[in-house]
Amino acid sequence: MGGATDPSARPEEVEAVASALPEGRLVVLPGGHELGLVSSPEARAEAVGGFLDP
């Protein structure tokens, strides 16, 4: 999971990690950044919930 504007983990870098994992998935939060956990908790909760309960 990453933010579209996160300078510390750009979406293409996060995609490389996700694609290297057997069950990896990438979720990019629009406008999200390194503080996305705080600034968009609902979006993160939805993404994690979808991963845990496919």
Secondary structure in CASP SS format (residue, H / E / C, confidence):
PFRMAT SS
TARGET T0000
AUTHOR 0000-0000-0000
METHOD secondary structure of the structure
MODEL  1
M C 1.00
G E 1.00
G E 1.00
A C 1.00
T C 1.00
D C 1.00
P C 1.00
S C 1.00
A C 1.00
R C 1.00
P H 1.00
E H 1.00
E H 1.00
V H 1.00
E H 1.00
A H 1.00
V H 1.00
A H 1.00
S H 1.00
A H 1.00
L C 1.00
P C 1.00
E C 1.00
G C 1.00
R C 1.00
L C 1.00
V C 1.00
V E 1.00
L E 1.00
P C 1.00
G C 1.00
G C 1.00
H C 1.00
E C 1.00
L C 1.00
G H 1.00
L H 1.00
V H 1.00
S H 1.00
S C 1.00
P H 1.00
E H 1.00
A H 1.00
R H 1.00
A H 1.00
E H 1.00
A H 1.00
V H 1.00
G H 1.00
G H 1.00
F H 1.00
L H 1.00
D C 1.00
P C 1.00
END
